[in-house]
Amino acid sequence: MDIPDLPDAAPVSLDAALTAVLVLDLTDVSCSKVPAASASLTTVRRFLDRVRAEGATVVFSLGRAPQEVHTDLGRRDNEPTVKSSANKFFRTDLEERLRGLRITHAVVLGTAANGAVLYTSFAACALGLTVVVPEDAISSRTVVATQIARWQLLNQPGFMNERNTALRPQAVTLSRTDLISFASRAPR
């Protein structure tokens, strides 16, 4: 079975005041077990430093097992965490937090692309958010799992964006951290 070709990553410009960056399951435990997750830490940290400077909201997630956000990401005290299974909106206050901040866009990154990234992105679209997934900041236990997740993100039932049109409402846009810019510089 061949995985269909995917469109190129799309450049996007987001309003930092209306954007939340959801950093999924990049923990001490996952990064010790998933080499690709560990390898993504430098890219994710560089992106988070830029996002923080722009004033976007950052939220971290943890799985159900005892674990901590990986120290290399430099989580700040004002950056909340949620703890859930693959869908980080399930039985957490994530939806209420984002609605309270009037968030319209979510940048979803982390591990596992075929679990947390996929299911949280789908839930975000179902809640009316427009989602951006930076391909260079997602990982899975295998390369094929990440590739399949990338395809599925663009072909979600009800929220398709198979041509990867930038910022299609209530759909996922595949991008890269270096292709994501911010139009607003109003810190929170």
C-alpha positions, -999 to 999 in steps of 0.1 A, spaced: 0 0 0 14 34 -10 7 64 10 -6 92 -12 16 122 -19 9 151 3 9 188 -7 38 210 3 37 227 37 19 260 36 31 293 49 6 309 74 4 341 93 -15 341 126 -27 367 150 -8 359 182 -36 372 205 -60 347 189 -37 317 187 -29 289 212 0 266 208 -8 231 221 24 212 229 12 176 232 30 149 253 66 160 249 74 147 283 104 131 301 87 97 295 77 100 259 110 116 248 129 87 265 109 61 245 104 78 212 136 89 195 118 112 170 101 130 199 135 136 216 149 147 182 121 173 178 128 191 211 153 217 197 129 227 169 100 229 193 119 250 219 131 274 192 95 277 180 82 282 216 107 309 222 94 328 192 58 321 200 62 334 236 79 366 223 49 372 200 25 368 229 6 337 219 -9 313 245 11 281 252 -6 251 267 11 217 275 -4 183 278 5 152 296 -7 116 292 -23 97 320 10 82 334 31 101 359 53 124 338 65 160 335 68 184 305 103 178 291 127 203 308 143 213 274 110 231 265 114 256 293 77 255 305 68 287 323 47 289 354 19 307 336 17 280 309 -10 255 320 -10 218 315 -39 194 308 -38 157 314 -58 134 292 -57 105 267 -52 112 230 -79 139 227 -66 166 250 -101 182 251 -116 150 266 -123 155 303 -101 186 307 -108 223 309 -89 230 276 -120 241 257 -130 265 284 -95 279 287 -94 286 249 -129 300 248 -121 323 277 -92 337 258 -112 340 225 -88 317 207 -97 311 171 -66 292 159 -46 264 174 -11 253 165 -9 216 174 24 199 178 41 171 197 39 133 199 22 110 189 12 124 155 -11 94 150 -26 98 185 -26 130 204 -19 153 175 -45 137 152 -73 134 178 -67 168 194 -67 184 160 -99 167 150 -116 178 183 -103 214 178 -118 215 143 -151 201 156 -151 229 182 -148 255 154 -110 262 156 -88 265 126 -57 243 132 -21 245 120 2 215 124 39 221 119 53 190 102 88 195 117 74 195 152 54 163 152 66 127 158 55 91 163 71 59 172 76 52 134 80 73 103 51 56 86 28 65 116 37 101 112 32 101 75 -2 84 78 -12 110 104 -2 139 81 -24 124 54 -53 119 79 -50 154 93 -58 168 58 -85 142 51 -105 143 84 -142 134 78 -161 167 78 -130 189 80 -111 181 48 -83 202 34 -68 178 10 -51 205 -10 -36 221 21 -52 255 16 -36 278 41 -59 285 71 -90 269 57 -116 275 85 -123 245 108 -96 224 91 -60 215 95 -32 233 75 1 214 74 29 239 78 64 241 93 77 261 122 98 283 99 67 290 77 45 302 107 46 339 113 26 362 135 8 394 124 2 407 159 28 415 185 5 423 215 18 403 244 -7 389 269 
